[in-house]
Amino acid sequence: MPDDAPPLEVGYWLSSEEHGARALVENAVRAEAAGFGAAMISDHLHPWTPRQGHAPFVWGVLGAIAPATSELRLATGVTAPIIRTHPAVVAHAAATAAVLLEGRFELGLGTGERLSEHVVGERWPRPGVRRRMLAEAIGIIRQLLGGEKVDHEGDFFRVEHMQLFTRPTTPPPILVAASGRRSAQLAGESADGMISYAPSPNLVEAFEAAGGSGKPRIGQIHVCWASTEEEARRTALDWWPNGALPQKLNSELAQPGDFAAVAEMVTEDAIAEAVVCGPDPERHHRAVARFGAAGYDRVYVHQVGPDQAGFVDFWSREVAPSFAT
């Protein structure tokens, strides 16, 4: 490994779409034992494809992880407080998770995907509207987590006489997911950190210019470790073909079957462009290091497929020594 690796913290991604509730708890315990200091867990009501097969209620899983771990920091990646779940309910859930995790919780928020949000029968707004909804939701959540009694009537949400009686002494940090400059600016203006899924220096620049200077900049990468590159490519295509789909489709398609139908056009070569495949530790290192070069300081690694134990063993032995995990 190169001696000039960027000063990155590498965390572990808990994929709620691929693993059931009990398995997610086991994966979190394994990650902590292997030396990971942080994990992020996806918040979905549906998996991306039927093959992935899972989508447990993230707040119940966090409640189970809390007593099963002692040092692992947890964040949602990410919760959408705009349609399916009212921001007041998100604040209530986040406050309880923060109490259970005792300073180890961060609330990751975003504008969500139609896949999980349309289920309550509301129309799916265009991106600009969703950003405005998120900005208003963040204000409500901050007030509630700060202990205020909230009465709010805004453009999108109403809250009447609400106060959180179970909440942490210190509110958890709020992180906002960004895929473009406008969402990066919202993160800089309203959040305590930014989450992005591409090593983009332009997003970092927009985030910092809008008030994010000095705040955490967090990335995510998809990898598929296996004993051979060929096996890893097959596994990635089988379990995570959505990883090679355009970002716009990820936010607009409505059902897991829709993703499966479109994913039939994804090839092994295409998925290998989106997912780091195989057992070469240098390739895994370079994928993470690209985020450091772009200005990020934390990266969560998502191992695609069932073999989480093999990945954690590989990472802790052959990749982790290059980074601060």
Secondary structure by P-SEA (a helix, b strand, c coil): ccccccbbbbbbbbccccccaaaaaaaaaaaaaacccbbbbbbbcccccccccccccaaaaaaaaccccccbbbbbcbbbccccccaaaaaaaaaaaaaaacccbbbbbcccccccccccccccccaaaaaaaaaaaaaaaaaaaaccbbbbbcccccccccccccccccccbbbbbbccaaaaaaaaacccbbbbccccaaaaaaaaaacccccbbbbbbbbbbcccaaaaaaaaaaccccccccaaaaaccccaaaaaaaaccccaaaaaaaccccccaaaaaaaaaaaaaacccbbbbbbcccaaaaaaaaaaccccccccc
